[in-house]
């Protein structure tokens, strides 16, 4: 089974390949224009691995939370690639992807994606024996609320932050009674590698690709887009 994964939920655009459960390769780029680099990067990676689009058995893509624009580009691109061959598609939480990107960690893993205005997208995982167990649902929280929650519920555990807001959480955590561990920089960014690992776990759980269709693949937002908020404000203002 050949699996191609993509992550466009943050400023890092990345794609990865797996054969069965074996990782083959990953290409990534720090960019503000995912729409111009994603497809060429996929094509370059397939060429480097002597593969064609009709040889892909399943696609995986991070569906959010994260950058609204980036997520839409990633999901729409993967749906477009899957359509000609009716290839299976798996949507993966961006936070699950970040958690799966880490290996060999014992303790609590907390992915944090910057949601602006002192807010983060986050969830909590327990990591042990190269496995991650999801303890909370994806949510949007203020930095202070998250730190208070971690102090209350996981104050005795080692806490590992990952994601583009991790440095902020490390710096702010000194005011709380929690034990934080600083991870290497390579674990701080979202990655298609983690997206692929999360997708492989979902395939293993289901043991059937028939339910993973491109038609059911959609972005997942934890807050309304700016256009939606402006529309609602306009409706409220006009009565």
N, C-alpha and C positions, 0 to 999 in steps of 0.2 A: 504494500500500500504506500503510495506517495502522497504526502500531505504538504501543502504549501500554506504558510501562515503569514499574516500581515498585521502590523500594529501602526496606526496613525493617530492614536489618541492624544499624543503630546507633540512637542516640537521635534522629537526623533521619529523619523519614518523608517520602518524596518520590515524586512521580509525574510522568511526562513524556510528551509526544506527539511523534511523528515522522510526517511524510508522505514516503514513499519515503526518501530520505536526508536530508531537510531537517528540522531541529529546529523545532517549532512553539511549544511552551510547557512550562513546568515549575511545579508547585506543591509547596511543602514546608512542613514544620512541625516544630519541635523539641518533642518530646512524650515522655512516658513511657507513653502509652496509644495505641499504634498501632491497636489494634482499634476505637477510637472515631472516629479521624480519617481512616483510609485510604480507606474506601469513599465517605464524603461528599466527600473531596477529589477522588477520581476523578470522581464525578458532577459536581462543580463545574467541573472542568477540561473535561470533555466538553461541558457546557453552554456554557462560554465559547468553545468552538471549533465550536459548532453540529454536534456529532457525537452519535451514539447508539451503544449497545453493539453492535448488530448490524452496525455499520460498521467495527468493529475487525477487522483482518485477522490480527494477531498480538499476543500479550502477551509481555512479558519481565519477569522478576523476579529479584532477587538471591537466590540460594539458600544463601548462606553462604560462608565462615565469618562469625561475628558473634553477635549476641544470639540465643539459642535461641528465646526467646518472639517477638521481632520477626520472625525468619525464618519461623517457623511461621505467623504471622498473614499475612505477605506471600504466602507460597506458597499457603496455603489460600484466601485471598481471590481470588487470580488464577485458581486452579483452579475456584473456584465461578463466576466470571464467564465463564470459557471454556466451561464445560459446556453451557449451553443452545444454543450455536451451534457447538459442536465447534471452537472457535477454536484455532489453533496457539499453543503456549506454549514459550518458551525460558527455560531456567534459566541464569543468569550468575553466575560467581564474584564475590563481593563485592569481592575484591581486583582482579579484572579491571576491575570497574566503577570503582573508585577510580583505577586507572591510566589508563583511557580518559577520565576526567574532566579530565585535564590536556592542554593543547595547547601547541604551540610550545616544547616543552622538548627540550633536547639533553643526553643523559647517562643515568644510571641512576635509575629511579623505584622507590621502595620503599614500597608501601602498608603501613600498620601499623594493625591494629585491636586495641584493648585486650581482652585475654583474662583480665585480672585476675591477681593474685599475681605481678606482674613478668613476665608472659607476653604475647606478642602473636601474632596471626595475621598472616602475611606471605608475600610472594613478591617476586621481583625481575624488573624489566623494563628493557629498553634502549629509550630513546625517541630517535627521530630522524625528521626530515621529517614530523612529525605522525603518525607510526606508532609503535606500541609492540609490541615483541617480548618474549614471556614467556620468561625465562631459567631460572626454577626453579618447581617445583610449590608449590601452597599448603601451608603448614605452620604448626605452632605452635612457637614458640621463646621462650626467655628473652631479655630485652633484651640482656644481655651476650653471649649466644651469637650473636645476630644481628649485633651490632656487630663481634664478632670475625670472623665470616664475611665481612662486608662489607670489613673491613680487609684480610683475606687475599686475597679474590678481586677486589675492585673498588677497591683503595686509590688507584689513579691517576685514577679517574673522578669526575665531579661527581655527588653523590648527593642526590636530592630525596625527602624523606619526605612522605607524605601519609596522611591518616586521623586518627582521634581520638587515636592515641598518638604522632602526629608530634612534638609539642612535647617529650614525654619523650625521644624518640630524639635530637632536636637537642641537648637539654641534656646527655644522657649521652655524646654523640659526641665531646665535647671531650677525653675521655680516650683517644681512639683516633686513629690516623693515617688519617683519611678526610676528604674534602673535601665538606662539606655545604652545600647551598643552601637558604635559607629561602623557601618559597613563600608567595604571598598567602593570606590566610585563606580565601578562597572555594574554594581547592583542598583544604582540610583535611577537609571533610565528605564522606561518602558521598552519592551523588546519582543519581537516576533518569536524569538526563541521560547519565551515564557508562554506566549499565546499558543504556540504549537504544543507545548507540554500539557497545558490545560485542556486543549482539544483532544489530545490522545487519551487523557483520563476520562473525558466524557464519552468517547468512543468505546473505551473499555467497559464503562458502566452500562451503556446501552447495548453494546455488542450488535449493533444494527445501524447502518447508515441511512436507511430509508426515511427516517424522520427528520433528517438534517437536509432541508431543501433550500434552494436560493430564494424561493418565494417567501419563506418564513423568516428570512434574515433581515433584521431591521435594527436601526440605531436604538440605544437605550439611554435616555436622558434623565438625570435626577433633578434637573430644574428646567424651567421653560427657557426657550431661546429668546434672544433679545427681540426678534421680530414678533414672537408671540406676546411678550410682555408689553411691547409698544402698542400692539393691536388691542389688548385688553384695556390698557390705559386710555386709548382713544375712545373705545366703546363706553367706558365708564364716564369719561369727560363729557361725551355727547349724550349721555343718558340712555 
